[in-house]
Amino acid sequence: MIIRFKKGATMKQFIALTFMLSLLFLTGCGSDYDDEGTLIPTEPISDLEVELVVTSVEFNGVLYPLENDIIPEPEGVDINLRTADYSEAELFTLASNEPTIGVLSNINVGRAFTEGEIYKVLTPYYREIVGPNGDTMGKVVTMLDSNIMTPKDLEGKRVGIQGEADGSSIAFMTALKKIYQVDLDTIEFIAVESNMAPLMLQEGNLDASMFDSDYIITEGFSESYKVVIDFNREMYDFYGTVPPASFFVVKKEFYDEDPALYNRIIDYFTENYQWYKDNVEEVSQLEADASGDSYETIRLKADYEERAGKVTEKDIGAFYGFYEIAKERGVIDFIPDLNELFITP
């Protein structure tokens, strides 16, 4: 079953939905006897209902096989697929008190841990990867005629970011400090909407900025801008990995009841994602037709991202540095126990 949240849904709506779901108790298993000792048959155990929260309010090629039931659900579980935009998906994940595999960013899963709400990270939900040209979509750029040539030159400058508590911003800062020894306190970080960054650079309100990936891959980008740092590529070269931006998670109390069940659901998602990868040209065309976006852009972006897979020891090594910077910037109170948080092979 697929349930979609409309854009703009409120927290009260999420809580109301969660309350209604809590009224749907599962049928218990067992037998009873009448006064004469005769066995009274009971209904069999119902499949366990688990919410699977994904981020989409429009056509999303990655989710096409899930939404069209191309891969059979695993036995013994009834998966309710819920789609929402990213912020709403995180809100529902945090608000749900039912068995829910939800989505949390790398920042919010760490923040939840420090606030005493323990989630098990099951698999990366979204990870940027090094693409076919040896670069990534995680870049900070400046005007082509700028005197900013290296990451160290960002000291004393005004730099646009997606938000102080945004995972990409923390990854960028991690690369600056850990790899280039940049003094972050000398930089004026300014939160900007990614679609406003080009204009603010052109008008001189910013010296450099993070750019939306769609803009980076447009024709003409290199005619006006240059890359100061491909911070995800730098993270990959330094740590051996681009740490995931978000995860599929489940509250530890539910995971501990039946780890194998939740792992089967993740295997189910992985099979769906593999089907998408095997049919990426066809699905990218469907997405282009539905959205009106360029097929070439949609197809290219597929080569720069990865879903599912495993959290590796290299990821954990990178996240030590990542959460250290997040703590220094006041985003989280302390560095979470990463061995408790992550499940590694």
C-alpha positions as CSV (number, residue, x, y, z in Angstrom):
1,M,0.0,0.0,0.0
2,I,1.3,3.5,-0.9
3,I,0.4,6.5,1.2
4,R,1.5,9.9,-0.1
5,F,1.9,13.1,2.1
6,K,1.0,16.3,0.3
7,K,3.6,19.0,0.4
8,G,3.0,21.3,3.4
9,A,1.7,18.6,5.7
10,T,1.9,19.6,9.3
11,M,3.4,17.9,12.3
12,K,-0.1,17.5,13.8
13,Q,-1.1,15.5,10.7
14,F,1.8,13.2,11.1
15,I,1.0,12.6,14.8
16,A,-2.7,12.0,13.9
17,L,-1.7,9.5,11.3
18,T,0.6,7.8,13.7
19,F,-2.3,7.6,16.3
20,M,-4.7,6.1,13.8
21,L,-2.1,3.5,12.9
22,S,-1.6,2.6,16.5
23,L,-5.3,1.6,16.7
24,L,-4.7,-1.2,14.1
25,F,-3.4,-3.9,16.5
26,L,-2.1,-7.1,14.9
27,T,-4.2,-10.3,15.4
28,G,-2.6,-12.5,18.0
29,C,-1.8,-16.2,17.5
30,G,-3.1,-19.0,19.7
31,S,-6.0,-21.1,20.6
32,D,-8.8,-21.0,23.2
33,Y,-11.2,-23.6,24.7
34,D,-14.9,-23.5,25.6
35,D,-16.3,-24.7,28.9
36,E,-16.4,-28.3,27.7
37,G,-12.8,-28.2,26.6
38,T,-13.5,-28.0,22.9
39,L,-10.8,-26.2,20.9
40,I,-12.1,-22.9,19.5
41,P,-10.2,-22.0,16.3
42,T,-8.7,-18.6,16.1
43,E,-7.5,-16.5,13.1
44,P,-3.9,-17.0,12.0
45,I,-1.2,-14.4,12.8
46,S,-1.4,-11.3,10.6
47,D,1.7,-10.2,8.8
48,L,3.6,-7.6,10.7
49,E,2.9,-4.1,9.4
50,V,6.0,-2.0,8.9
51,E,6.1,1.5,7.5
52,L,8.7,2.2,4.8
53,V,9.2,5.9,4.4
54,V,10.8,7.2,1.2
55,T,11.4,10.7,-0.1
56,S,9.3,11.6,-3.1
57,V,6.2,13.6,-3.9
58,E,6.5,13.3,-7.7
59,F,7.8,10.7,-10.1
60,N,11.1,9.3,-8.8
61,G,12.8,6.7,-11.0
62,V,14.6,5.1,-8.1
63,L,11.2,4.3,-6.5
64,Y,9.5,3.2,-9.7
65,P,9.9,-0.6,-9.0
66,L,8.7,-0.1,-5.4
67,E,5.6,1.8,-6.3
68,N,4.7,-0.6,-9.1
69,D,5.2,-3.8,-7.1
70,I,7.8,-5.2,-9.5
71,I,9.6,-7.1,-6.7
72,P,7.4,-9.3,-4.4
73,E,7.4,-8.2,-0.8
74,P,9.1,-10.6,1.7
75,E,7.0,-13.1,3.4
76,G,5.6,-12.4,6.9
77,V,5.5,-8.6,6.6
78,D,3.1,-6.1,5.1
79,I,5.0,-3.0,3.9
80,N,3.2,0.3,3.9
81,L,5.1,2.5,1.5
82,R,4.9,6.2,2.5
83,T,6.2,8.9,0.3
84,A,6.8,12.5,1.4
85,D,9.3,15.3,0.7
86,Y,12.5,15.1,2.6
87,S,11.7,17.2,5.7
88,E,8.3,15.6,6.1
89,A,9.8,12.1,5.8
90,E,12.2,12.9,8.6
91,L,9.4,14.3,10.7
92,F,7.3,11.2,10.3
93,T,10.3,9.0,11.1
94,L,10.9,10.9,14.3
95,A,7.2,11.0,15.3
96,S,6.3,7.4,14.7
97,N,6.0,5.0,17.6
98,E,5.2,2.1,15.4
99,P,7.6,-0.2,13.5
100,T,8.9,2.2,10.9
101,I,11.9,2.1,8.6
102,G,12.3,5.8,8.0
103,V,14.8,8.3,6.6
104,L,17.2,10.5,8.7
105,S,20.1,12.6,7.5
106,N,23.6,11.9,8.8
107,I,23.2,15.0,11.1
108,N,19.8,14.1,12.5
109,V,20.6,10.5,13.2
110,G,23.6,11.7,15.2
111,R,21.6,14.4,16.9
112,A,18.8,11.9,17.9
113,F,21.5,9.7,19.5
114,T,22.8,12.5,21.6
115,E,19.3,13.3,22.7
116,G,18.7,9.7,23.8
117,E,16.6,8.5,20.9
118,I,18.6,5.6,19.5
119,Y,18.1,4.4,16.0
120,K,19.8,1.6,14.2
121,V,21.2,2.6,10.8
122,L,20.2,-0.2,8.4
123,T,21.7,1.0,5.1
124,P,22.6,4.2,3.3
125,Y,19.5,5.8,1.8
126,Y,21.5,8.3,-0.3
127,R,25.2,8.5,-1.0
128,E,27.0,10.7,-3.5
129,I,29.7,8.9,-5.3
130,V,32.6,9.7,-7.6
131,G,31.2,9.8,-11.1
132,P,32.5,8.7,-14.4
133,N,34.5,11.9,-14.9
134,G,36.3,11.5,-11.5
135,D,34.3,14.2,-9.8
136,T,31.2,14.5,-7.5
137,M,28.3,16.9,-7.2
138,G,29.5,18.2,-3.9
139,K,31.3,21.4,-5.0
140,V,31.9,24.9,-3.8
141,V,32.4,27.4,-6.7
142,T,33.4,31.0,-7.3
143,M,33.3,33.4,-10.2
144,L,35.7,32.6,-13.0
145,D,37.6,35.8,-12.6
146,S,37.8,35.5,-8.7
147,N,41.2,35.6,-7.0
148,I,40.2,32.6,-4.9
149,M,42.3,29.7,-6.2
150,T,42.5,27.2,-3.4
151,P,40.4,26.2,-0.3
152,K,42.8,28.1,1.9
153,D,41.9,31.3,0.1
154,L,38.4,31.0,1.5
155,E,39.7,32.3,4.9
156,G,38.3,35.8,5.4
157,K,35.6,35.3,2.8
158,R,31.8,35.1,2.7
159,V,30.8,31.6,1.7
160,G,27.3,30.4,0.9
161,I,26.2,27.0,2.4
162,Q,23.0,25.1,2.5
163,G,22.7,25.6,6.3
164,E,24.9,25.3,9.4
165,A,23.2,22.1,10.4
166,D,23.1,20.6,6.9
167,G,25.1,17.5,6.3
168,S,26.7,18.7,3.1
169,S,27.8,21.9,4.8
170,I,29.4,19.9,7.6
171,A,31.1,17.6,5.0
172,F,32.4,20.7,3.3
173,M,33.8,22.1,6.6
174,T,35.3,18.7,7.4
175,A,37.2,18.7,4.2
176,L,38.4,22.3,4.8
177,K,39.7,21.7,8.3
178,K,40.9,18.1,8.2
179,I,42.5,18.2,4.8
180,Y,43.5,21.8,4.2
181,Q,43.8,23.0,7.8
182,V,41.5,26.0,7.0
183,D,40.6,28.1,10.1
184,L,36.8,27.9,9.9
185,D,36.4,30.7,12.4
186,T,37.8,33.1,9.8
187,I,35.1,32.3,7.2
188,E,31.7,34.0,7.2
189,F,29.3,31.2,6.4
190,I,26.0,32.4,5.1
191,A,23.0,30.1,4.6
192,V,21.5,30.6,1.2
193,E,18.9,28.9,-1.0
194,S,20.9,26.9,-3.6
195,N,19.0,28.4,-6.5
196,M,20.0,31.9,-5.2
197,A,23.7,31.2,-5.0
198,P,24.6,32.0,-8.6
199,L,22.9,35.4,-8.4
200,M,24.5,36.3,-5.1
201,L,27.9,35.4,-6.5
202,Q,27.3,37.5,-9.6
203,E,26.2,40.5,-7.5
204,G,29.2,40.2,-5.2
205,N,27.2,39.3,-2.1
206,L,29.1,36.0,-1.8
207,D,32.8,35.2,-2.6
208,A,32.1,31.5,-3.1
209,S,29.2,29.1,-2.5
210,M,27.9,25.6,-2.6
211,F,25.8,25.1,-5.8
212,D,22.9,22.8,-6.5
213,S,24.0,19.8,-8.5
214,D,21.5,20.6,-11.3
215,Y,23.2,23.9,-11.9
216,I,26.7,22.4,-11.8
217,I,26.0,20.0,-14.7
218,T,24.3,22.6,-16.9
219,E,25.9,23.8,-20.1
220,G,27.7,27.0,-19.7
221,F,28.7,26.5,-16.1
222,S,32.4,26.5,-16.8
223,E,32.0,29.7,-18.8
224,S,31.2,31.8,-15.7
225,Y,32.3,29.7,-12.7
226,K,35.2,27.7,-11.4
227,V,35.4,25.0,-8.7
228,V,37.3,25.9,-5.5
229,I,36.8,22.5,-3.9
230,D,35.1,19.3,-4.8
231,F,34.7,18.4,-1.1
232,N,33.1,15.0,-1.6
233,R,36.0,14.0,-3.9
234,E,38.4,15.3,-1.3
235,M,36.6,13.3,1.4
236,Y,36.9,10.2,-0.9
237,D,40.7,10.7,-1.4
238,F,41.3,11.4,2.3
239,Y,39.0,8.8,3.9
240,G,38.5,6.3,1.1
241,T,34.8,7.0,1.0
242,V,32.1,9.6,0.5
243,P,30.1,9.2,3.7
244,P,26.4,8.8,3.1
245,A,24.2,11.8,3.4
246,S,21.2,10.0,4.7
247,F,20.1,6.5,6.0
248,F,17.3,4.1,6.4
249,V,16.9,3.8,10.1
250,V,14.6,2.0,12.6
251,K,14.3,2.6,16.3
252,K,16.6,0.3,18.2
253,E,13.7,-1.1,20.4
254,F,12.0,-2.4,17.3
255,Y,15.2,-3.6,15.6
256,D,16.2,-5.6,18.6
257,E,12.9,-7.5,18.6
258,D,13.6,-9.1,15.2
259,P,16.8,-7.9,13.4
260,A,16.3,-10.5,10.6
261,L,12.9,-9.0,9.7
262,Y,14.3,-5.5,9.2
263,N,17.3,-6.9,7.3
264,R,14.8,-8.7,4.9
265,I,13.0,-5.5,4.2
266,I,16.3,-3.8,3.4
267,D,17.2,-6.7,1.1
268,Y,13.8,-6.1,-0.6
269,F,14.6,-2.4,-1.1
270,T,18.1,-3.4,-2.4
271,E,16.5,-5.7,-5.0
272,N,14.2,-2.9,-6.1
273,Y,17.1,-0.5,-6.4
274,Q,19.1,-3.1,-8.4
275,W,16.1,-3.4,-10.8
276,Y,16.2,0.3,-11.2
277,K,19.9,0.3,-12.0
278,D,19.5,-2.5,-14.5
279,N,16.7,-0.5,-16.2
280,V,18.0,3.0,-15.6
281,E,17.7,4.2,-19.3
282,E,14.0,3.2,-19.5
283,V,13.1,4.6,-16.1
284,S,15.1,7.8,-16.7
285,Q,13.0,8.4,-19.8
286,L,9.8,7.8,-17.9
287,E,11.0,10.3,-15.2
288,A,11.9,12.8,-17.9
289,D,8.4,12.4,-19.6
290,A,6.7,12.9,-16.2
291,S,8.7,15.8,-14.9
292,G,9.6,17.7,-18.1
293,D,13.3,17.6,-17.1
294,S,16.1,16.7,-19.5
295,Y,16.6,13.0,-19.9
296,E,20.4,13.5,-20.2
297,T,20.5,15.4,-16.9
298,I,18.4,12.7,-15.1
299,R,20.5,9.9,-16.6
300,L,23.8,11.7,-15.7
301,K,22.8,12.2,-12.1
302,A,22.1,8.5,-11.7
303,D,25.9,7.9,-12.2
304,Y,26.7,10.2,-9.2
305,E,24.6,8.6,-6.5
306,E,24.1,5.3,-4.8
307,R,21.4,3.8,-2.7
308,A,21.5,0.8,-0.3
309,G,24.8,-1.0,0.2
310,K,26.6,-1.2,3.5
311,V,28.1,1.2,6.0
312,T,31.8,0.4,6.0
313,E,34.6,0.9,8.4
314,K,35.9,3.6,6.1
315,D,32.5,5.4,6.5
316,I,32.8,5.2,10.3
317,G,36.3,6.6,10.1
318,A,35.0,9.6,8.0
319,F,32.1,10.1,10.4
320,Y,34.4,10.5,13.4
321,G,35.8,13.6,11.7
322,F,32.4,14.7,10.4
323,Y,30.8,14.5,13.9
324,E,33.8,16.2,15.4
325,I,33.2,19.2,13.2
326,A,29.5,19.1,13.9
327,K,30.2,19.2,17.6
328,E,32.7,22.1,17.2
329,R,30.0,24.1,15.2
330,G,27.4,23.5,17.9
331,V,25.2,21.3,15.7
332,I,25.3,18.3,18.1
333,D,26.2,18.1,21.8
334,F,28.7,15.2,21.6
335,I,30.0,12.7,19.2
336,P,27.7,9.6,19.2
337,D,29.0,6.1,19.7
338,L,29.4,5.1,16.1
339,N,29.9,1.4,16.8
340,E,26.5,1.5,18.5
341,L,24.9,3.5,15.8
342,F,26.1,1.7,12.7
343,I,25.9,-1.9,11.6
344,T,29.0,-2.8,9.7
345,P,29.8,-6.0,7.7
